[in-house]
Every structure is written in C-alpha cells, then in structure tokens.
C-alpha cells in the first residue's frame, strides 16, 4: 500500500527570526483554568443544516473561496478566484492529504500542506440572530511539512452579517482566513483584507499568531491583544482558542478573549486547553477507507454555541478524542450590536509553516426552542354555497396547518368550536411541513335563529414535552331564516318498491318559493339524476311547482350489501338542491333499495339459471347450454316474478340433458 507522507522542506528563512516567527515553534501551555463539561440539550430544535462532506458534492448553499475543495469528488484542477461551488481537489498537493475521488469517505479540505494558503467555505443563507446558533463539526489539523519548526496555522469558525457574502477568504498565515494582515508588517507588501462584514471569528489556533496583533491584526481597535503588536518568538497563543470580533476589509477584527490564564501584557500566555488541537497523523494511505482509519486519532469534535440576540453569549466546547468527551473551554459575551441575521463559515490558512486542515460532519441548529403552529381555516373553494346558507346545508371547511417553528410536532389535532370532528391526514408535522385537515358542519335551526355561524379553530400538538397551540382562525357565514328568504325542496321517490339493476326510478321534486320576491331560472341539481324538468321555472312568492327526473339503476351500485337469508340489498342515496338566482334550498335526499338476489324476469320470459361444469349461466327467455365435447346432465332453475306481488318469486327445478354441438 502506498502512503502520502509529510516531507521536510529546506527553505531559506527570509527576514531572519521575524519571518520564522510567523510560524514559530508552539509553546505548550499549562492547564490552569477550570474546565466545565459541555451540557447536552435534553431536547434540541431540528437541524437547519446537516452536511457530512463525505461525498462528491455538498449542499449547494455552501460556497467556496480560496483553496477549499472536496476530497470525495474526482480530482480537479486548482480552483479559480471568486465565489464558487465546492469541487474536487487538485492532485499532487503537498502533505499527507486524503485521497481524491474518495466518496463516501471524503472530507472538506480547507488547505493542503502547501505554503501561504487561505480558504473559506460559507453557508450562503442568512439565519435569524434571534434564534441563536449551535454548530457542531469535526476538524483535523495534522501533517505539517515543516516538522523542524511547528505546524501552522489553524482553522477558524466565523459568522458574517447575513446581508453579506464572500468573494475571497480572509488573510493567510496567522489570520486563519478570518482577519486582516499586512504580511511581515511590511508596508511594501499588499494589505490582505479580512472576510467581508465579519461579526465574530473563533480561531482554533495551533501555531498561535491569531492571538497576537502583529501584522496589523486588530487595526483600528481600541482594545488590543495582550500580546500587543510585537513580533514574537514563539508565537504567543499556541494551541489556543482565540476569539476576534467584527471587522471589514483592513479594519477591526479586534481581539476579544482566548483560552489563556494570563491576560496581562507580560507573557508568556499559556493555553488552558485540556488537550491538543493538533493531531499526530503523518501518513495517509491512498485507500479511502484506510485513510479514514489513519486520520481517526487526529479528529477533534468542536461545538460553538451563540445564544439568541440581543445579548448573545458565545460558548466553545471541544472533544479532544481522548475519552473525556465534550468539554467547555470558553464562554464570553458575543459582540454587540448583533446583525439581524448572520451566515456561518469555516476558514483555514498556512504560512511559511504548514498543516493539512479538514472539516467533516457539520450540524447546525437554532439554540432557541421555538415550537410554533399556524392555522388558516377556510371554506372549501369549490363548495359554491349560497349566501345566506339555508338550514340543512353541509358547509365543508378545510384547515391548513403549518409547522412554522423549529421543532417537529407530534399529536397534531385541530379543534373547532362548531365542527364536531376535524380529520387530518397525519398526526405528525415536520419543520416547514403543511397539511390540510377537513371537517363538515350541517347548518341547524339554531344557526338560523342566530343568523350566522362564526366558528373558531386552533391547531394543537406536542414539541417534545411542550404543548403547542396555534393562533385562532375564524370563519363567518350568514344563515337564512328557516322558512323565510329561501327555497324549500321536498324530494320523493315515485315508487317505493325495491329496484333491480336496469330498472328506472322516477323522482319527484316539490319546490316552494318562501322568499319575498319572484324567482327565475328555477332548476334542480341532483347528484345522480340528469335532465330534470320543472312545470314552472318562474315562481312568485309562495308559489309551488313540481319537477321530475328519472334514473336508471346501474348494474353495480357500490357499497356493501345487507343480506337477510338469500335476500341481499344495497341502497342508493342521492342528494338534490333547488337553485334560482342567488337562492339555494337546503339539500334534500331520497334513498332506494336495490335487490342483489336472483334476477327477476317478466312472466312471459322466465329467468333461467343453470350450473354445468363450465360455470353458472343466467338469462331471461330461451336458454342455450354451454358447448361441450360430452353430454351433460344440467340442473335448471326457473325463477319467475309473481305478477300478483312484485318482488316475490315462483321457483321450479328440473333436469335437462344437453348434447354436445360439433
């Protein structure tokens, strides 16, 4: 198996010890501050972002600047300038970088072990500061090509104003891709700006120059780093978490605090971290899965938490992969004022001295638990209800329920003070999900006495152990006085005997105009009957007319049969309303019974059914037996409707021999 290994490079050190100190030997600090174990949340809001960076692609909202790339993707050429999607990494990069094309064992590679690199990846979607933010991720810093000096430089997690974006990373070297820098503090060099509209930058600083203000870091700041602006050997804040504040361009990015026990201006400034940010991996196999195993000892898990505005607190916790779990290492007030929204990102850098910098398994959640439901109640759009609505009308409601919070909802229900039962398609609602629930109310005489129906609904559910209730949603409809200002419809079946498929059913509709004015264009709308004719289509106040329509019973009526002995029946119920202008009657229904037993034939054509070995036959009139190659003794049954009692049957049995037909 071939491996990638760190190589010692011989290089002339320019500017003597000053240039060397940009990436000087790290001073191992003593642990003196009390360390608090990180407290896991009992119930957490649903993640806003989850990206493991192990594949060939990443969430498209992650935008890259500088050298950032995906080792899971096929190898690609050096990235160009500007903001771009994440793509593959170049081949032949310096240091023990992970193999390319390694999905599903890839990484977000911020830098290889090449010199003077800087890169950043920004999640380019704003997040409300009022929710706060918790970001957990895994980081690797390992594989220096300058082991005779020190690994360098480090990784930063940062937030920028949500209205901004990145067109470049912050400066290389000790600025960790977040802050500004005047290289070597030499005015002849071009000033390297920090990230656009930076809000806060948390440096996971292996080398230690992010702690100090040398090279014009913190330019224009009233409060300076304890290490001041001097060039120092070794770098002043090795193996330290250092926090810098807001900045833009070449101004700001002020030192705020760090994990040190000494905040005086007299060094040294020992780190209080209980473990090492840097990993000891020096070689990485070309096999992706073997590479992952080789990198495991250098993995560190980091949790950065910033509580909701307006007075946020920034907390950093780290699991050093040493069996002690997540430990809180820093807590400090975050900068104010706070932007209304912010975007998060990761950056890293190298200088004269180097390291490989990787990121994986990013999970982002809001800190504030904000369970929330919204409800929009309305009448179904195609209901076409009259105005006012008469007694007996079914009013269909729909309830649009949305999980507008940041926690999943269970035990979802909609409660309406008028509708007895509201049904929903599911009882759980994920963050951002919307469903439609439905319910029906039949207008009553009591509604008519009140003249209107105003009903109020709320949606309820549970977010873990917290009960959630939506704001109320109301709908009001006007109801017609019973018997006044409306059409009255009475519907009846012309013959109430049992029916059979193929029979014709005649319906009679009696319409009374109870309104105070003449109505025109009277018509009947029936759920089953077409072409209904009325004696009169214009009715004066108090006038009555009769309409008729017919319906042929289908061979299949649907529904479930009810049987008593061999007598099986199904029912057909149809509903009708009378309409004239803006007036609509209350619905009227009629039900018929459909007999599903033996077929009834008229007396002149008795019904015959027989059961030969080829199956049952049934028909009226003459009978032709099944074709067969042998003679069959067939049992026949004659069923004849009794002319004296419709629906009764006369049955006789016999045996008949059918001969084969050639």
Secondary structure, DSSP 8 states (H G I E B T S, - for coil): --EEE--------TTHHHHHHTT---------S--EE----SS----SEEE---SS---TTEEEEET-EETTS-------SSSEE--B--TT-SSS---SS-TTS--EEEE-S-SS-EEEEEE-S-EEGGG-EEEEEEEEEE--S-TTS----EEEEEEEETT---SS---SGGGTTTS-EEGGG-TTS-EE---TTEEEEEEEESSSGGGS-GGGTTTT-SS--TTTT---SS-TTTTEEEEE--EETTEE--EEEESBS--SSSS---B--SS-SS----EEESSHHHHHHHHGGGEEEEEEEE--TTS-EEEEEEE-SSSS-EEEEEEEE--SS--SEEEEEEEEE--SS--EEEEEEEEEE-SS----EEEEEEE-GGG---SSB-TT-EEEEEEEEEE-SSS-BEEEEEEESS-S-EE-S-S-B-TT-EEEEEEEEE--HHHHHHTEEEEEEEEEEEETTEEEE---EEEEEEB--TTSSSEEEEEEES--S-B-TT-EEEEEEEEEE-SSS-B-S-EEEESS--S-EES-S-B-TT-EEEEEEEEE--S---S--EEETTEEEEEEEEEEEEEETTEE---EEEEEEEE-SS----TTS-EEEEEETTEEEEEESS------SS-EEEEEEEEEE-TTSTT-EEEEEEEEEE----
